[in-house]
Amino acid sequence: MNKVFIIGLPRTGTTSISVAMLDYGFKVAHTAYTQEAFNLADIISDAPCFSDYQQLDKLFPGSKFVYLERDLSLWLPSMQMLINKMKAQLDPNTGTFHPVLKRSFNQTFELDKTDIPDALTHLEKCYLNHRQQVLSYFDGRDDLIRINIRDEQSLTKLLTFLGLEVKGTPQFPHLNIGRNVACWDEYKHPNKVSANSSGPLRRKFFDYVGKRATT
């Protein structure tokens, strides 16, 4: 197994699954903005994985992918809150967030193509489009698993998918509940990988992920 990419959208449980995997010995990056972060981590979630999974599939052959599902009635208000909190900093020109994060969000949620980016109808369309694209891309393959972390068997299914021994009925922690968005930053663990890990850069990597992902 090469890497494990968590390609569910924000507010589907990416922080919960990232924290859970730390205790199974994996080095985990919740968001990755440098090549070194991708090199160091065994498991990478959130941006840019949810937008760039096709490119990452080619860059890291033999990897596994985890698509996180969430009931729309729960995901929509949670995502609406997140977009409202982040939209000023996601602006491609004036926002202060990392360029990889801005590109990933703007590509997936079309923030620059709609007058009301937090409209429930718009967000629902983005969710359904993303899900359909993922399912179409991985159709007929066995390297994708779909789970909903609210399902009490979901962590067992994931561990089995990753070839790990399962003891009892392990459960995912439920983090970033309500308006919380930064539990990962507050969580301390030696297996955490910084999204901005520094190391030797290969321009080809960033050209491939950054440029190809927008075509």
TAPEDA-V149214 format. One line per field, one symbol per residue. psi: psi as a letter, one per 40 degrees, with the letter a starting at -180 (. if undefined). burial: I if it has 9 or more other ideal C-beta (glycine too) atoms within 8 Angstrom, else O. A space follows every 10 residues. Layout:
psi->???
burial->???
//
This chain:
psi->hcihhheiii fefddddddd ddeeeihhhg iheidddddd idhhiahede dedddddddg ieiiihhhii hddddddddd dddddeddee hddeieiidd ddddddddef deeidgeehd dddddddddd dddddddehe ieehihihee heeddddddd defihhhagi iiihifibeh efdddehhhe ehhhdfhiah hhdddddddd ddde.
burial->OOIIIIIIII IIIIIIIIII IIOOOIIIII IIIIIIIIOI IOIIIIIIII IIIOIIIOII OOIIIIIIII OOOOIIOIII IIIOOIIOOI IOOOIOIOOI IIIIIIIIII IOOIOOIIOO OIIIOIIOOI IOOIIOOIOO OOOIIOIIIO OOOIIIIIII IIOOOOOOOI OIOOIIOOOO OOIIOOIOOO IIIOIOIOIO OOOOIIIIII OIIOO
//
